[in-house]
Each structure stands twice: as structure tokens, then as C-alpha cells.
Amino acid sequence: MKRRVLYCCLVIAVLGAAAVVVVTAVEAPARARWGRALILVGEAQKLAARGDRAASRQKIDEAYALCPENPKVRRERGMQLLTRGKVAEAIVELRAAAERQPGDPGAAWELAFALSAAGQVDESIVWFQRVVAMERNNGVAYAMIATAHLQRNRVSEALRAAQSGVEFSPRVSLTHFTLGLVYWMAKDYEKGRQALEDALALRPSDVRTLLALAALTGEEKRPDLAVGYLERAVRLEPKNAVAWAGLGEAYRRCQQPQKAEEALSRALALDPNSEPARSSWAKLHPRG
């Protein structure tokens, strides 16, 4: 009896060892493909950093053909597609990567960003919320959620998210910029201007913030303030037709027709089809 038991144990041990050998033999090629694909991703990233996008794409295509189940390969492929404007295809790849890596906030962020670019606002909010669930202090993610809510005209939800963004990332200009936009949309001009000023203090050369401040103060019927922001904008970007057109309109509202004409002439020289500049010019010269 003991001999039979011993024999059975030996058989089981042999079968177990054989199973391990079989599994190892099966898994080894898969691990090799996985590892080789990661090497190719690294090479692609180095090529992209050097500006050789074509060679970088070739490396990623090779990695994808070798190991399409690797989430890092799909993630890199998705980002390449996104930069080429192939948003729908990018979302497929980035979704696969994010679902395969549920604990990776970077993968969730990239998918959320792509969804936002595609106009899939509500689903982008879901994925940005996954980001903040993993990184509670990520104020920029809250700012993105706020922007998405604004696109749906959900101002109260946008305000809560934007305030959280500033709370968690007070040294990031984007969070203050987003809060300023939300207050602006809520017609709270004073708070909107202050938030945008806070953003500008963090990035004094940000023309986008200067233009936003000019538009807000223009809507507030304070063209005198708008002039100051727009003069700074054109000093920073002298070839910005939008800034020159806005400055011309602000001068016109401040009863400075000569300066208005000069600014509008600059705007039209840069962009002859600028509707804001043409409209302001017509108001400045109602008879021709």
C-alpha cells in the first residue's frame, strides 16, 4: 500500500514538473515578444525626442505587430495617432491601454484628453474623475473637468471643479485661468478678473490670458482696462491679428479714433479676412 502511495506521488510530481516545463515553454516566447516590444517603444520615444517622427512611428508599428496586447505599445501608438489628428483611432488604442492598466493615472489622463478632443465631453469627465480618484491632488485634472462641464453649460458643477483645481494646484496658472473662465461665464466679472490676474501673475507672458482679460473687461464695459491688456499682448506677439483687432476696438470705444485706425490697419494687414477687424473698421468709418 505504501509503495502504491509512493508511486502515485512520484507520478504526480513528474506530471507537475512536466506541466511547469510546458507552461514555461509556452510563456517564454510571449515574454520575449513583450520585452522586445518595450525595447522598441523606448527606441521610438528617443527618436521622437530627436524630432524623427517617421522613424518613431515605424518603431511603434513594429512593436504593435509584434505584441499588440502590450498596453504601453497601444498607449504610445494612441498618442502618435492623436498628434497626427487621427482622434477616433487614437481613442481605440488609448482606451485599450487605460482599461488594461486601471491603476495608471497617466493612461486614464491620455484617454480623457483624447475623448475631450473628440467632443465626447461626458465620457471625458468620467476618465478625468478616474484620474483624480488616483491622484486627489491633481488640480489640472479638476480644471479639465471644469472645462468639460462648461461645455455642457453646467456652471455650478464647473465652479466646484475649478475651485478644487486652484485648491490642489495653486501654483499652476491653468487652474486659475479655468476658474476665471467659469466666473466669467457666471457673469461674476470681479472674481473672474481676479482669477485671471492670478493666472497672469504666474505666467506674465501668456497672451491667451491677456486676451481673456481683455474680452472679459470689454464685456464688463471697461474698454480702458481692455486697452492695457491688449497693449501688453501686442508687445508680446506683434503679429497676432486677433490682439490688434481687439486693441483697435478697445481704442474705438475709448474715443481714440487715430489709435483705433492704426491698430485695425495692423490687424487687417496681418489678416485681411479678420471679421472683428472689418466690423470695427466699419464702425470707425460708417460712411465708407
KEKE-3310 file (N, C-alpha, C; in steps of 0.2 Angstrom, whole numbers, plus 5000, padded with zeros to 4 digits):
npx = (5004:5010:5019:5012:5006:5017:5022:5011:5013:5025:5022:5013:5022:5030:5022:5018:5030:5032:5021:5025:5036:5030:5022:5031:5038:5028:5026:5038:5041:5031:5034:5046:5043:5035:5045:5054:5045:5044:5057:5057:5047:5054:5065:5058:5053:5064:5068:5058:5060:5071:5066:5063:5050:5045:5053:5051:5037:5038:5045:5035:5025:5031:5032:5019:5014:5022:5018:5003:4995:5002:5000:5008:5013:5001:4997:5007:5006:4993:4995:5003:4995:4985:4993:4994:4981:4972:4960:4949:4954:4965:4958:4953:4965:4970:4960:4960:4973:4971:4961:4967:4977:4971:4975:4984:4986:4991:4988:4974:4972:4977:4968:4956:4959:4960:4946:4940:4945:4939:4926:4918:4912:4905:4910:4923:4924:4921:4933:4943:4939:4942:4956:4958:4953:4963:4974:4972:4976:4978:4977:4976:4968:4956:4953:4952:4940:4931:4931:4925:4913:4909:4907:4895:4887:4885:4887:4887:4893:4905:4911:4913:4922:4933:4936:4941:4952:4961:4963:4970:4981:4988:4999:4999:4996:4985:4975:4970:4966:4956:4947:4944:4938:4926:4920:4918:4909:4898:4895:4901:4910:4921:4927:4930:4940:4949:4954:4959:4969:4977:4981:4989:4999:5006:5011:5017:5019:5009:4999:4986:4979:4980:4972:4960:4957:4955:4944:4935:4934:4930:4917:4913:4911:4922:4933:4944:4952:4953:4961:4974:4977:4978:4987:4999:4998:5000:5013:5020:5017:5018:5013:5001:4985:4972:4974:4978:4966:4957:4963:4961:4947:4945:4952:4943:4931:4936:4936:4947:4951:4961:4972:4964:4962:4975:4978:4969:4972:4984:4980:4972:4981:4989:4979:4968:4955:4950:4936:4932:4941:4937:4923:4925:4932:4922:4913:4921:4922:4909:4904:4911)
npy = (4994:5006:5007:5009:5021:5029:5028:5034:5047:5050:5050:5060:5071:5070:5073:5086:5093:5092:5099:5112:5114:5114:5125:5135:5134:5138:5151:5158:5163:5172:5181:5186:5192:5202:5209:5213:5222:5232:5237:5242:5252:5261:5265:5271:5282:5289:5292:5301:5311:5317:5322:5314:5309:5300:5289:5285:5282:5271:5262:5260:5254:5242:5237:5236:5226:5215:5214:5216:5216:5222:5235:5247:5248:5251:5262:5271:5271:5276:5289:5294:5293:5303:5315:5315:5319:5309:5306:5297:5284:5285:5285:5272:5265:5271:5269:5255:5253:5260:5253:5241:5245:5249:5255:5266:5282:5291:5284:5285:5298:5302:5295:5302:5315:5313:5310:5321:5330:5324:5328:5321:5324:5321:5307:5310:5317:5307:5299:5308:5310:5298:5300:5309:5302:5293:5302:5313:5326:5332:5346:5350:5341:5343:5355:5352:5344:5354:5363:5354:5353:5366:5366:5360:5368:5368:5376:5377:5365:5366:5376:5371:5361:5369:5377:5367:5364:5375:5375:5363:5364:5377:5384:5383:5390:5387:5382:5393:5401:5393:5394:5408:5409:5402:5410:5421:5416:5414:5427:5434:5446:5453:5443:5434:5442:5443:5430:5427:5437:5432:5420:5426:5432:5421:5417:5428:5431:5426:5426:5422:5423:5436:5440:5435:5442:5454:5452:5449:5461:5470:5465:5469:5482:5490:5497:5504:5496:5485:5490:5491:5478:5473:5480:5475:5463:5464:5469:5458:5448:5454:5450:5445:5445:5444:5450:5463:5467:5467:5477:5488:5489:5492:5504:5512:5512:5519:5531:5535:5538:5539:5530:5519:5517:5514:5503:5494:5494:5487:5475:5471:5470:5460:5450:5450:5445:5446:5446:5453:5464:5470:5473:5482:5492:5496:5502:5512:5520:5524:5528:5523)
npz = (5000:5004:4995:4983:4986:4987:4973:4967:4971:4965:4952:4951:4954:4944:4933:4937:4936:4922:4918:4922:4914:4901:4902:4905:4893:4884:4889:4888:4874:4873:4883:4878:4867:4872:4880:4869:4863:4872:4872:4859:4860:4869:4860:4850:4857:4860:4847:4843:4852:4847:4836:4825:4818:4809:4809:4822:4822:4814:4822:4832:4825:4822:4835:4838:4829:4833:4847:4851:4862:4872:4884:4884:4872:4864:4870:4867:4853:4852:4856:4846:4835:4839:4839:4826:4822:4821:4829:4832:4830:4839:4851:4852:4854:4865:4874:4876:4882:4894:4900:4902:4911:4924:4936:4932:4932:4922:4910:4910:4910:4897:4889:4893:4889:4875:4872:4876:4866:4855:4857:4865:4878:4891:4893:4894:4906:4915:4914:4918:4931:4936:4936:4946:4956:4958:4959:4970:4972:4960:4953:4939:4933:4939:4934:4920:4921:4925:4914:4904:4910:4908:4894:4893:4898:4912:4925:4939:4943:4936:4942:4955:4952:4947:4957:4966:4958:4959:4973:4975:4966:4967:4962:4948:4933:4924:4932:4939:4928:4922:4932:4932:4919:4922:4932:4924:4914:4923:4924:4935:4935:4943:4951:4941:4934:4944:4946:4933:4933:4943:4937:4927:4934:4937:4925:4916:4903:4895:4882:4879:4891:4893:4882:4886:4898:4892:4884:4894:4902:4892:4889:4902:4900:4901:4893:4895:4903:4895:4885:4891:4894:4880:4874:4881:4876:4862:4862:4866:4856:4842:4829:4830:4825:4830:4843:4839:4832:4843:4851:4843:4843:4856:4858:4850:4857:4868:4863:4854:4840:4831:4835:4835:4822:4817:4824:4819:4806:4807:4811:4800:4790:4794:4794:4782:4781:4793:4803:4815:4815:4803:4806:4816:4809:4801:4809:4814:4802:4796:4784:4774)
capx = (5000:5014:5023:5007:5005:5024:5022:5007:5016:5031:5019:5010:5027:5033:5017:5018:5036:5031:5017:5029:5040:5026:5019:5037:5040:5023:5026:5044:5041:5027:5038:5051:5039:5033:5051:5056:5041:5045:5063:5055:5044:5060:5068:5053:5052:5071:5068:5053:5063:5076:5062:5062:5044:5043:5056:5047:5031:5040:5046:5029:5021:5034:5031:5012:5014:5025:5015:4998:4992:5006:4997:5012:5013:4995:4997:5011:5003:4987:4997:5006:4989:4982:4997:4993:4975:4968:4957:4945:4959:4969:4954:4953:4971:4971:4955:4963:4978:4968:4957:4972:4980:4966:4978:4988:4983:4993:4984:4967:4973:4978:4961:4951:4961:4958:4939:4938:4947:4934:4920:4915:4913:4903:4914:4930:4923:4922:4940:4946:4937:4946:4962:4958:4952:4970:4978:4967:4979:4979:4972:4974:4963:4950:4952:4949:4933:4928:4931:4921:4906:4907:4905:4888:4884:4884:4891:4888:4897:4911:4913:4916:4928:4938:4939:4946:4958:4965:4965:4975:4987:4988:5005:4998:4992:4979:4969:4967:4964:4950:4942:4942:4933:4920:4917:4916:4903:4893:4894:4904:4916:4926:4930:4934:4946:4955:4957:4963:4975:4981:4985:4994:5005:5011:5013:5016:5019:5004:4995:4979:4976:4979:4966:4954:4956:4953:4937:4930:4934:4926:4910:4911:4911:4928:4937:4950:4956:4955:4967:4980:4979:4979:4994:5004:4998:5003:5020:5022:5016:5017:5010:4994:4980:4967:4976:4977:4959:4954:4965:4958:4940:4945:4953:4937:4927:4939:4936:4953:4950:4968:4975:4960:4963:4982:4978:4965:4976:4989:4976:4970:4987:4990:4974:4963:4949:4948:4929:4932:4944:4932:4917:4927:4933:4916:4910:4925:4921:4902:4902:4915)
capy = (5000:5012:5008:5012:5029:5032:5028:5039:5054:5051:5051:5067:5075:5070:5077:5093:5096:5092:5105:5118:5114:5115:5132:5139:5134:5142:5158:5161:5167:5178:5186:5188:5197:5208:5213:5216:5227:5238:5240:5246:5258:5265:5267:5276:5288:5293:5295:5306:5317:5319:5325:5310:5306:5295:5283:5284:5278:5264:5258:5258:5250:5236:5234:5234:5220:5210:5212:5221:5216:5226:5242:5253:5249:5254:5269:5275:5271:5280:5296:5296:5294:5309:5320:5316:5321:5303:5306:5291:5279:5286:5283:5265:5262:5273:5265:5248:5254:5263:5248:5236:5247:5253:5259:5270:5289:5293:5281:5287:5305:5302:5294:5308:5321:5312:5310:5329:5332:5322:5331:5316:5328:5317:5302:5313:5318:5300:5297:5313:5308:5292:5302:5312:5296:5290:5307:5318:5332:5334:5351:5351:5336:5346:5361:5349:5343:5361:5365:5350:5355:5372:5365:5357:5374:5366:5381:5376:5359:5368:5381:5367:5358:5374:5379:5362:5364:5380:5372:5357:5366:5384:5387:5381:5395:5384:5381:5400:5403:5390:5397:5414:5407:5399:5416:5425:5413:5415:5434:5437:5449:5454:5437:5432:5446:5442:5424:5428:5441:5427:5416:5430:5433:5415:5417:5435:5432:5422:5431:5419:5425:5443:5441:5433:5448:5460:5451:5450:5468:5473:5463:5472:5489:5493:5497:5507:5491:5481:5493:5489:5471:5471:5483:5471:5457:5465:5469:5451:5445:5459:5448:5442:5449:5445:5455:5470:5469:5469:5483:5493:5490:5495:5511:5515:5513:5524:5538:5537:5535:5538:5524:5513:5516:5512:5496:5490:5493:5482:5469:5469:5469:5453:5445:5454:5442:5446:5449:5458:5470:5473:5476:5488:5497:5499:5506:5518:5523:5522:5530:5520)
capz = (5000:5005:4989:4979:4988:4984:4966:4964:4972:4960:4946:4952:4954:4937:4929:4939:4933:4915:4917:4923:4908:4896:4903:4903:4885:4880:4891:4886:4868:4874:4887:4874:4862:4877:4881:4863:4861:4876:4869:4853:4862:4871:4854:4847:4861:4859:4840:4843:4856:4842:4830:4819:4819:4804:4811:4828:4820:4811:4828:4836:4821:4823:4841:4838:4825:4837:4853:4851:4868:4877:4884:4883:4865:4862:4873:4863:4847:4853:4857:4840:4831:4842:4837:4818:4821:4820:4835:4833:4830:4845:4856:4852:4857:4872:4879:4877:4886:4900:4903:4904:4916:4928:4941:4930:4931:4915:4904:4911:4908:4890:4886:4894:4884:4868:4872:4876:4859:4850:4859:4869:4884:4897:4895:4896:4913:4919:4914:4922:4938:4937:4937:4952:4961:4959:4961:4973:4972:4953:4951:4932:4931:4941:4929:4914:4922:4925:4907:4901:4912:4905:4888:4894:4902:4919:4928:4946:4943:4933:4948:4961:4950:4946:4964:4968:4954:4962:4980:4975:4962:4967:4958:4941:4930:4921:4937:4940:4921:4921:4937:4929:4914:4925:4935:4918:4911:4928:4925:4941:4932:4948:4953:4935:4933:4949:4945:4928:4935:4947:4932:4923:4939:4937:4918:4914:4895:4892:4878:4880:4897:4892:4878:4890:4902:4888:4882:4900:4903:4886:4891:4908:4898:4904:4887:4897:4906:4890:4881:4894:4892:4873:4873:4883:4871:4855:4863:4867:4850:4837:4823:4832:4822:4835:4848:4836:4831:4849:4853:4839:4845:4863:4857:4847:4862:4872:4859:4852:4833:4827:4838:4833:4815:4817:4827:4815:4800:4808:4811:4793:4786:4796:4792:4778:4782:4800:4804:4821:4812:4797:4809:4820:4804:4798:4815:4814:4796:4795:4778:4769)
cpx = (5004:5018:5018:5006:5012:5024:5017:5010:5022:5028:5016:5016:5030:5028:5017:5024:5035:5026:5020:5033:5036:5024:5025:5039:5035:5024:5032:5044:5036:5030:5044:5048:5037:5039:5054:5052:5042:5052:5061:5052:5049:5063:5064:5053:5059:5071:5063:5056:5068:5072:5061:5056:5042:5046:5053:5041:5032:5041:5040:5025:5024:5033:5024:5011:5017:5021:5009:4994:4996:5002:5001:5013:5007:4994:5001:5009:4997:4989:5000:5000:4985:4986:4996:4985:4970:4964:4953:4949:4963:4965:4953:4959:4972:4966:4957:4968:4976:4965:4961:4976:4976:4969:4983:4985:4985:4989:4977:4967:4973:4971:4956:4953:4959:4950:4937:4940:4942:4927:4915:4915:4911:4908:4921:4930:4924:4929:4944:4945:4941:4954:4963:4956:4959:4975:4974:4970:4981:4974:4971:4969:4956:4948:4949:4942:4929:4926:4925:4913:4904:4904:4898:4884:4881:4889:4892:4893:4904:4914:4916:4922:4934:4941:4943:4952:4963:4967:4970:4981:4987:4994:5004:4993:4985:4973:4966:4963:4957:4945:4940:4937:4926:4916:4914:4909:4897:4892:4897:4911:4922:4930:4934:4940:4951:4958:4961:4970:4980:4985:4990:5000:5009:5014:5012:5016:5014:4998:4987:4976:4975:4972:4959:4952:4953:4946:4932:4929:4930:4919:4908:4910:4916:4934:4944:4955:4958:4961:4974:4982:4981:4986:5000:5004:5001:5011:5023:5022:5013:5013:5003:4988:4974:4968:4975:4970:4955:4956:4962:4951:4940:4947:4947:4932:4929:4939:4943:4954:4956:4971:4971:4961:4970:4982:4974:4968:4981:4985:4974:4976:4990:4985:4968:4956:4946:4941:4929:4935:4940:4926:4919:4929:4927:4912:4914:4924:4914:4900:4906:4921)
cpy = (5006:5013:5011:5020:5032:5033:5033:5046:5055:5053:5058:5072:5076:5074:5084:5096:5096:5098:5111:5119:5116:5123:5137:5140:5138:5150:5162:5165:5173:5183:5189:5194:5203:5213:5217:5222:5233:5241:5244:5253:5263:5269:5272:5282:5292:5296:5301:5312:5320:5323:5321:5306:5300:5288:5281:5280:5271:5259:5255:5253:5243:5233:5232:5227:5214:5208:5217:5221:5220:5233:5248:5254:5253:5261:5274:5276:5276:5288:5298:5297:5301:5315:5321:5318:5315:5302:5299:5285:5279:5283:5276:5262:5264:5270:5258:5248:5256:5257:5242:5238:5252:5257:5264:5277:5292:5291:5284:5295:5306:5300:5299:5314:5319:5312:5317:5332:5330:5324:5326:5318:5324:5311:5304:5314:5312:5298:5302:5312:5302:5294:5305:5307:5293:5296:5313:5325:5335:5339:5352:5347:5339:5352:5358:5347:5349:5363:5361:5351:5362:5371:5362:5363:5372:5370:5380:5370:5362:5372:5376:5364:5363:5376:5373:5362:5369:5378:5367:5359:5374:5388:5385:5386:5393:5384:5388:5402:5400:5393:5404:5414:5406:5405:5420:5422:5414:5423:5438:5440:5450:5448:5434:5435:5444:5435:5424:5432:5436:5422:5420:5432:5427:5414:5424:5436:5428:5426:5428:5422:5433:5445:5440:5439:5453:5459:5452:5457:5472:5471:5467:5480:5493:5493:5499:5501:5486:5483:5491:5482:5469:5475:5479:5465:5458:5466:5462:5447:5450:5457:5444:5447:5450:5450:5462:5472:5471:5475:5489:5495:5494:5502:5515:5516:5518:5531:5540:5534:5534:5532:5518:5512:5512:5504:5491:5489:5488:5475:5466:5467:5462:5448:5449:5451:5442:5450:5454:5464:5474:5476:5482:5494:5500:5504:5513:5523:5521:5523:5527:5518)
cpz = (5000:4998:4983:4980:4985:4977:4963:4965:4967:4954:4945:4951:4947:4932:4930:4936:4925:4913:4917:4917:4902:4896:4902:4896:4882:4882:4888:4880:4869:4878:4883:4869:4866:4878:4875:4861:4865:4874:4863:4855:4865:4865:4851:4851:4860:4852:4840:4847:4851:4836:4824:4820:4815:4807:4818:4827:4818:4817:4831:4832:4821:4829:4841:4834:4829:4843:4854:4858:4874:4878:4883:4876:4862:4864:4869:4856:4847:4853:4850:4835:4833:4839:4829:4817:4820:4826:4837:4834:4837:4851:4857:4856:4864:4877:4881:4882:4893:4904:4905:4910:4921:4934:4939:4928:4924:4910:4904:4908:4900:4886:4887:4890:4877:4867:4872:4869:4854:4852:4863:4877:4890:4898:4897:4903:4917:4919:4918:4929:4940:4939:4944:4958:4963:4962:4964:4972:4965:4951:4944:4930:4933:4936:4922:4915:4922:4918:4903:4904:4909:4898:4888:4897:4909:4924:4935:4947:4941:4939:4953:4959:4949:4952:4967:4965:4957:4969:4979:4971:4961:4963:4951:4938:4927:4926:4938:4933:4920:4926:4935:4923:4917:4928:4929:4915:4916:4929:4931:4938:4937:4949:4947:4934:4938:4948:4939:4929:4939:4942:4928:4928:4938:4930:4915:4906:4892:4889:4879:4886:4896:4887:4882:4895:4898:4886:4888:4902:4898:4888:4897:4906:4901:4899:4889:4900:4900:4886:4884:4893:4885:4871:4875:4878:4865:4856:4863:4860:4845:4831:4825:4830:4826:4840:4845:4834:4838:4852:4849:4841:4852:4862:4854:4852:4867:4869:4857:4845:4829:4829:4836:4826:4814:4819:4822:4808:4801:4808:4804:4788:4788:4794:4788:4779:4789:4801:4810:4818:4807:4801:4813:4815:4802:4803:4815:4808:4793:4787:4772:4771)
residu = (MET:LYS:ARG:ARG:VAL:LEU:TYR:CYS:CYS:LEU:VAL:ILE:ALA:VAL:LEU:GLY:ALA:ALA:ALA:VAL:VAL:VAL:VAL:THR:ALA:VAL:GLU:ALA:PRO:ALA:ARG:ALA:ARG:TRP:GLY:ARG:ALA:LEU:ILE:LEU:VAL:GLY:GLU:ALA:GLN:LYS:LEU:ALA:ALA:ARG:GLY:ASP:ARG:ALA:ALA:SER:ARG:GLN:LYS:ILE:ASP:GLU:ALA:TYR:ALA:LEU:CYS:PRO:GLU:ASN:PRO:LYS:VAL:ARG:ARG:GLU:ARG:GLY:MET:GLN:LEU:LEU:THR:ARG:GLY:LYS:VAL:ALA:GLU:ALA:ILE:VAL:GLU:LEU:ARG:ALA:ALA:ALA:GLU:ARG:GLN:PRO:GLY:ASP:PRO:GLY:ALA:ALA:TRP:GLU:LEU:ALA:PHE:ALA:LEU:SER:ALA:ALA:GLY:GLN:VAL:ASP:GLU:SER:ILE:VAL:TRP:PHE:GLN:ARG:VAL:VAL:ALA:MET:GLU:ARG:ASN:ASN:GLY:VAL:ALA:TYR:ALA:MET:ILE:ALA:THR:ALA:HIS:LEU:GLN:ARG:ASN:ARG:VAL:SER:GLU:ALA:LEU:ARG:ALA:ALA:GLN:SER:GLY:VAL:GLU:PHE:SER:PRO:ARG:VAL:SER:LEU:THR:HIS:PHE:THR:LEU:GLY:LEU:VAL:TYR:TRP:MET:ALA:LYS:ASP:TYR:GLU:LYS:GLY:ARG:GLN:ALA:LEU:GLU:ASP:ALA:LEU:ALA:LEU:ARG:PRO:SER:ASP:VAL:ARG:THR:LEU:LEU:ALA:LEU:ALA:ALA:LEU:THR:GLY:GLU:GLU:LYS:ARG:PRO:ASP:LEU:ALA:VAL:GLY:TYR:LEU:GLU:ARG:ALA:VAL:ARG:LEU:GLU:PRO:LYS:ASN:ALA:VAL:ALA:TRP:ALA:GLY:LEU:GLY:GLU:ALA:TYR:ARG:ARG:CYS:GLN:GLN:PRO:GLN:LYS:ALA:GLU:GLU:ALA:LEU:SER:ARG:ALA:LEU:ALA:LEU:ASP:PRO:ASN:SER:GLU:PRO:ALA:ARG:SER:SER:TRP:ALA:LYS:LEU:HIS:PRO:ARG:GLY)
# end
